[in-house]
Amino acid sequence: MENEETPSEGRQKLVLQLFVSGMSPKSMEAIENAKRIFDESCNEFFELEIVDLYKNPEAAQSHHVVFTPSLVKSLPLPKKILIGNLADSEKVIKALGITFK
């Protein structure tokens, strides 16, 4: 993240939503990969919400999600959307614009 302070020093939390379609194999893989990436990389600095579009279809429209699985980074700005199973950790972190100390 751009501000490299700790949360207690004002570091902004990474806010993510992972949009999936039920518990399909691709959805489950994306969930596992997202948890692995962010648990390893930024542990207490992130908030990950899993949104099942079968249970909450209106969420896709409000976040402009067309494909699943899709990972949406809401904060810090700019907002970014990644599509796919998130298998390549380095590409996901780079695409989201996240940096670490």
C-alpha positions, 0 to 999 in steps of 0.5 A: 500500500502506498502509506507504509505505516502500521494501522495504529499509525494511520495505515489505510486498510485494504478493502476487498470484495470477491464476487463468486457464483455459488460454490463452483470449483472456480469460485472455491479456488478463487476464495482459497487463493484470495485468502492465501494471498492476503493472509500471507501478504497483509494479514491484519491490514485487509478486509475480504468480503465474499459475495455470492451472486446467487444469493445477492444478485443486485451486488453485481450491478452496484459494483459493475461486476460482469464476470465471476470470480471477480475481485474488487478493491474498493479502498484505498483508491483507485478502485480496481477489478480483477477477473479470474481465480487469482492463482498468480499471487505476484500478478494479483498484488501488482495489479491491485497496486499494493506495496509492502515494506 
